[in-house]
Amino acid sequence: YPNPLNNYINISSSEIIEKIEIIDIIGKVIKTQNLSKSSATIDVSDLKNNVYFLTYSINGIVNSKKIIINH
């Protein structure tokens, strides 16, 4: 959250998040962050206004969400 977002995205889970990736619309990995905690804040102020995919791994299961960046 929030979505659409401005400069930061907040991610939280009741379980440990292992890895977060932001992927552009053509499939190129833009940002990667390895974690071992249940929440994170990621700075996306350097990314252009566009649609991206946020993928995150919890217990080895990869989930994906569409995010919209609008500065």
C-alpha atoms as an extended CHARMM CRD file, in Angstrom:
* protein
*
        71  EXT
         1         1  TYR       CA              0.0000000000        0.0000000000        0.0000000000  PROA      1               0.0000000000
         2         2  PRO       CA             -0.7030000000        2.6170000000       -1.1610000000  PROA      2               0.0000000000
         3         3  ASN       CA             -1.5540000000        1.8560000000       -4.7760000000  PROA      3               0.0000000000
         4         4  PRO       CA             -1.1490000000        3.9790000000       -6.8660000000  PROA      4               0.0000000000
         5         5  LEU       CA              1.9000000000        5.0700000000       -4.9640000000  PROA      5               0.0000000000
         6         6  ASN       CA              4.1980000000        8.0690000000       -4.9350000000  PROA      6               0.0000000000
         7         7  ASN       CA              7.6770000000        7.5630000000       -3.4950000000  PROA      7               0.0000000000
         8         8  TYR       CA              7.4390000000        4.5730000000       -1.1540000000  PROA      8               0.0000000000
         9         9  ILE       CA              5.6640000000        1.2630000000       -1.0150000000  PROA      9               0.0000000000
        10        10  ASN       CA              4.9290000000       -0.4510000000        2.2900000000  PROA      10              0.0000000000
        11        11  ILE       CA              4.6850000000       -4.2100000000        2.4660000000  PROA      11              0.0000000000
        12        12  SER       CA              3.6010000000       -6.1860000000        5.4950000000  PROA      12              0.0000000000
        13        13  SER       CA              2.6830000000       -9.7770000000        6.1790000000  PROA      13              0.0000000000
        14        14  SER       CA              1.9040000000      -11.9830000000        9.1320000000  PROA      14              0.0000000000
        15        15  GLU       CA              4.7610000000      -14.2160000000        7.9250000000  PROA      15              0.0000000000
        16        16  ILE       CA              8.4040000000      -13.5920000000        7.0250000000  PROA      16              0.0000000000
        17        17  ILE       CA              8.9510000000      -11.9980000000        3.6030000000  PROA      17              0.0000000000
        18        18  GLU       CA             12.0450000000      -13.5280000000        2.0050000000  PROA      18              0.0000000000
        19        19  LYS       CA             12.5150000000      -11.5160000000       -1.1920000000  PROA      19              0.0000000000
        20        20  ILE       CA             10.9030000000       -8.5840000000       -2.9940000000  PROA      20              0.0000000000
        21        21  GLU       CA             11.3330000000       -7.6900000000       -6.6690000000  PROA      21              0.0000000000
        22        22  ILE       CA              9.9050000000       -4.8580000000       -8.7330000000  PROA      22              0.0000000000
        23        23  ILE       CA              9.5730000000       -5.8500000000      -12.3890000000  PROA      23              0.0000000000
        24        24  ASP       CA              8.7080000000       -3.5790000000      -15.3030000000  PROA      24              0.0000000000
        25        25  ILE       CA              6.0090000000       -4.3240000000      -17.8550000000  PROA      25              0.0000000000
        26        26  ILE       CA              8.4240000000       -6.1440000000      -20.2060000000  PROA      26              0.0000000000
        27        27  GLY       CA              9.7390000000       -8.4280000000      -17.4510000000  PROA      27              0.0000000000
        28        28  LYS       CA             13.0050000000       -6.6950000000      -16.5330000000  PROA      28              0.0000000000
        29        29  VAL       CA             13.8240000000       -6.8040000000      -12.8080000000  PROA      29              0.0000000000
        30        30  ILE       CA             14.2290000000       -3.1850000000      -11.6960000000  PROA      30              0.0000000000
        31        31  LYS       CA             14.8090000000       -3.6140000000       -7.9410000000  PROA      31              0.0000000000
        32        32  THR       CA             15.5310000000       -6.5870000000       -5.7000000000  PROA      32              0.0000000000
        33        33  GLN       CA             15.6040000000       -6.6990000000       -1.9270000000  PROA      33              0.0000000000
        34        34  ASN       CA             16.3260000000       -9.7800000000        0.1770000000  PROA      34              0.0000000000
        35        35  LEU       CA             14.6030000000       -9.7320000000        3.5500000000  PROA      35              0.0000000000
        36        36  SER       CA             13.9240000000      -11.8730000000        6.5500000000  PROA      36              0.0000000000
        37        37  LYS       CA             11.2510000000       -9.8380000000        8.2650000000  PROA      37              0.0000000000
        38        38  SER       CA              7.5010000000       -9.3610000000        8.0840000000  PROA      38              0.0000000000
        39        39  SER       CA              7.4240000000       -5.7660000000        6.8100000000  PROA      39              0.0000000000
        40        40  ALA       CA              9.4160000000       -3.4230000000        4.6070000000  PROA      40              0.0000000000
        41        41  THR       CA              9.3330000000        0.0480000000        3.0820000000  PROA      41              0.0000000000
        42        42  ILE       CA             10.8420000000        0.3790000000       -0.3880000000  PROA      42              0.0000000000
        43        43  ASP       CA             11.8730000000        3.6770000000       -1.9680000000  PROA      43              0.0000000000
        44        44  VAL       CA             10.5540000000        3.8770000000       -5.5410000000  PROA      44              0.0000000000
        45        45  SER       CA             11.1110000000        7.6020000000       -6.0350000000  PROA      45              0.0000000000
        46        46  ASP       CA             13.7480000000        6.8410000000       -8.6830000000  PROA      46              0.0000000000
        47        47  LEU       CA             11.3040000000        4.8910000000      -10.8780000000  PROA      47              0.0000000000
        48        48  LYS       CA              9.3450000000        6.4890000000      -13.7150000000  PROA      48              0.0000000000
        49        49  ASN       CA              5.5670000000        6.7780000000      -13.6680000000  PROA      49              0.0000000000
        50        50  ASN       CA              4.4060000000        3.4440000000      -15.0120000000  PROA      50              0.0000000000
        51        51  VAL       CA              2.8270000000        0.1020000000      -14.2140000000  PROA      51              0.0000000000
        52        52  TYR       CA              5.0970000000       -2.4420000000      -12.5110000000  PROA      52              0.0000000000
        53        53  PHE       CA              4.7420000000       -5.8300000000      -10.8910000000  PROA      53              0.0000000000
        54        54  LEU       CA              5.7400000000       -6.4090000000       -7.3020000000  PROA      54              0.0000000000
        55        55  THR       CA              6.6890000000      -10.0100000000       -6.5500000000  PROA      55              0.0000000000
        56        56  TYR       CA              7.4150000000      -11.2480000000       -3.0630000000  PROA      56              0.0000000000
        57        57  SER       CA              8.3160000000      -14.6320000000       -1.6180000000  PROA      57              0.0000000000
        58        58  ILE       CA              6.8500000000      -16.0070000000        1.6050000000  PROA      58              0.0000000000
        59        59  ASN       CA              7.7520000000      -19.5650000000        2.6360000000  PROA      59              0.0000000000
        60        60  GLY       CA              9.0570000000      -20.2340000000       -0.8770000000  PROA      60              0.0000000000
        61        61  ILE       CA              5.7700000000      -19.2140000000       -2.5080000000  PROA      61              0.0000000000
        62        62  VAL       CA              5.9940000000      -16.3050000000       -4.9560000000  PROA      62              0.0000000000
        63        63  ASN       CA              3.1010000000      -13.8460000000       -5.0720000000  PROA      63              0.0000000000
        64        64  SER       CA              2.6520000000      -11.0000000000       -7.5430000000  PROA      64              0.0000000000
        65        65  LYS       CA              0.7260000000       -7.7250000000       -7.4580000000  PROA      65              0.0000000000
        66        66  LYS       CA              0.3520000000       -4.9750000000      -10.0390000000  PROA      66              0.0000000000
        67        67  ILE       CA              1.4740000000       -1.5750000000       -8.7520000000  PROA      67              0.0000000000
        68        68  ILE       CA              1.1200000000        1.8540000000      -10.3290000000  PROA      68              0.0000000000
        69        69  ILE       CA              3.7090000000        4.5430000000       -9.7010000000  PROA      69              0.0000000000
        70        70  ASN       CA              2.4290000000        8.0790000000      -10.1170000000  PROA      70              0.0000000000
        71        71  HSD       CA              4.7290000000       10.8040000000       -8.7240000000  PROA      71              0.0000000000
